[in-house]
Amino acid sequence: MIQEITTKEEVETFAQQLIKEGTLFHPDDDFLDCVNYTTHETTYSEIEAKPRNQLMD
């Protein structure tokens, strides 16, 4: 996972990563609320959601 987003290319990389993870997300939502579009189960734990929320901010 990328550590910070400072360029348009990094935004694209981050979005592609989320798609590969099977995430249904909206930029305004907390990653703790994301579900996997295949399993319909929660995608991220608190530990996994925190860095993704920081990147989205």
C-alpha positions in Angstrom: 0.0 0.0 0.0 1.2 3.5 -0.7 2.1 5.6 2.3 1.0 9.0 1.1 -0.8 10.7 -1.8 0.8 13.8 -3.3 0.2 13.3 -7.0 -2.6 12.5 -9.4 -0.9 9.2 -10.2 -0.9 8.2 -6.5 -4.6 8.9 -6.4 -5.1 6.5 -9.3 -2.9 3.9 -7.7 -4.8 4.1 -4.4 -8.2 3.8 -6.2 -6.9 0.8 -8.3 -5.7 -0.8 -5.0 -9.2 -0.4 -3.5 -10.8 -1.9 -6.5 -8.4 -4.9 -6.4 -9.4 -5.4 -2.8 -13.0 -5.7 -3.8 -14.1 -2.6 -1.9 -17.3 -0.8 -2.4 -16.6 2.7 -1.1 -17.5 6.4 -1.3 -14.8 9.0 -0.6 -17.0 10.5 2.2 -17.4 7.3 4.1 -15.2 5.7 6.7 -13.4 2.6 5.5 -14.8 0.7 8.5 -18.1 0.9 6.8 -16.9 -0.6 3.5 -18.2 -4.0 2.4 -16.7 -6.4 -0.1 -18.8 -6.4 -3.3 -18.4 -10.2 -3.7 -18.9 -11.4 -0.1 -21.0 -8.5 1.2 -18.9 -8.7 4.4 -17.0 -5.9 6.2 -13.8 -5.4 4.2 -11.4 -3.8 6.8 -10.6 -4.1 10.4 -9.9 -0.9 12.5 -6.2 -1.5 11.9 -6.6 -1.8 8.2 -9.1 1.1 7.9 -7.0 3.7 9.7 -4.3 4.1 7.0 -6.9 4.1 4.2 -8.9 6.8 6.0 -5.7 8.9 6.4 -4.9 8.5 2.7 -8.4 9.5 1.7 -8.2 12.6 3.9 
